[in-house]
Amino acid sequence: MRITVDAERCVGSGMCVLTAGEVFDQRQDDGKVIVLRPEPPAEMQDSVREAVDLCPAAAIVFSLH
């Protein structure tokens, strides 16, 4: 799995961090998403999918290799 984000679309809601905090964080200055683990292990796939679904700005994309 590979995660990419569009920081310009991100509205800083933090749903990704609340759902998968081991994969996502937020910038201190504006709250926009930061990907901590762009290729998380398979056991995190469910939480990453949930974070993608919960993102109000649709700023997170993941693909399977």
KEKE-3310 file (N, C-alpha, C; in steps of 0.2 Angstrom, whole numbers, plus 5000, padded with zeros to 4 digits):
npx = (5004:5002:5003:4997:4995:4986:4991:4986:4972:4969:4960:4963:4956:4959:4954:4961:4972:4966:4960:4971:4983:4996:5001:4998:5000:4999:5003:5011:5009:4998:4989:4988:4989:5002:5011:5017:5021:5022:5021:5014:5013:5004:4994:4989:4980:4966:4963:4969:4961:4949:4953:4954:4941:4935:4940:4936:4939:4944:4957:4967:4974:4976:4985:4986:5001)
npy = (4994:5011:5028:5044:5061:5076:5091:5103:5102:5098:5101:5101:5094:5084:5071:5060:5058:5055:5043:5035:5037:5032:5033:5045:5063:5080:5096:5109:5122:5125:5114:5105:5089:5077:5064:5051:5038:5033:5020:5010:4995:4980:4976:4988:4993:4993:5003:5014:5014:5018:5031:5037:5036:5045:5057:5074:5082:5074:5072:5062:5048:5031:5017:5001:4991)
npz = (5000:4996:5001:4997:4998:4995:5000:4997:4996:5008:5023:5036:5046:5054:5055:5050:5058:5070:5067:5061:5068:5069:5056:5051:5053:5059:5053:5063:5060:5052:5052:5042:5034:5037:5031:5039:5037:5022:5016:5024:5034:5030:5040:5044:5035:5036:5045:5038:5026:5032:5037:5024:5019:5029:5027:5025:5014:5004:5003:5004:4996:4993:4986:4981:4979)
capx = (5000:5006:4999:4999:4991:4986:4990:4982:4965:4968:4957:4965:4950:4962:4951:4966:4976:4962:4959:4977:4989:5003:5002:4997:5001:4997:5008:5009:5007:4991:4985:4987:4991:5008:5011:5022:5022:5019:5020:5012:5012:4997:4990:4986:4976:4959:4963:4971:4955:4944:4955:4953:4934:4933:4943:4931:4942:4946:4964:4971:4974:4980:4985:4990:5006)
capy = (5000:5017:5033:5050:5066:5083:5095:5109:5100:5096:5106:5101:5092:5079:5064:5055:5057:5052:5036:5031:5041:5030:5034:5052:5068:5087:5102:5113:5129:5125:5108:5101:5082:5074:5056:5048:5031:5032:5013:5007:4988:4978:4976:4995:4994:4994:5010:5019:5015:5022:5038:5040:5037:5050:5064:5078:5085:5069:5074:5056:5043:5026:5012:4994:4990)
capz = (5000:4996:5003:4995:5000:4992:5005:4995:4997:5016:5027:5043:5051:5059:5056:5048:5064:5075:5064:5060:5071:5067:5049:5049:5058:5056:5053:5068:5058:5048:5053:5036:5035:5035:5030:5043:5035:5016:5014:5030:5034:5028:5046:5045:5029:5038:5048:5032:5022:5036:5036:5018:5019:5033:5025:5022:5008:5000:5001:5005:4991:4994:4981:4982:4975)
cpx = (5004:5001:5001:4994:4991:4985:4986:4975:4964:4965:4959:4960:4953:4959:4956:4970:4972:4961:4965:4983:4996:5005:5002:4998:4998:5002:5006:5006:5000:4987:4985:4991:4998:5008:5018:5025:5019:5018:5019:5011:5004:4992:4987:4981:4969:4959:4965:4964:4950:4946:4953:4945:4932:4935:4938:4933:4944:4953:4969:4969:4978:4979:4988:4995:5005)
cpy = (5006:5023:5040:5055:5073:5088:5102:5108:5099:5102:5106:5098:5087:5072:5058:5053:5053:5044:5032:5036:5039:5031:5041:5057:5075:5092:5106:5120:5130:5119:5103:5094:5081:5067:5054:5041:5030:5025:5009:4999:4986:4978:4983:4997:4996:5002:5016:5020:5019:5029:5041:5041:5043:5057:5068:5081:5080:5070:5068:5051:5037:5021:5006:4993:4984)
cpz = (5000:4997:5000:4997:4996:4998:5004:4997:5004:5019:5035:5048:5056:5059:5054:5054:5069:5073:5064:5062:5070:5060:5047:5055:5055:5057:5059:5066:5056:5049:5048:5037:5033:5035:5034:5040:5028:5013:5021:5029:5033:5034:5047:5040:5031:5040:5043:5028:5026:5036:5030:5017:5023:5032:5022:5015:5003:4998:5002:5000:4993:4988:4983:4977:4970)
residu = (MET:ARG:ILE:THR:VAL:ASP:ALA:GLU:ARG:CYS:VAL:GLY:SER:GLY:MET:CYS:VAL:LEU:THR:ALA:GLY:GLU:VAL:PHE:ASP:GLN:ARG:GLN:ASP:ASP:GLY:LYS:VAL:ILE:VAL:LEU:ARG:PRO:GLU:PRO:PRO:ALA:GLU:MET:GLN:ASP:SER:VAL:ARG:GLU:ALA:VAL:ASP:LEU:CYS:PRO:ALA:ALA:ALA:ILE:VAL:PHE:SER:LEU:HIS)
# end
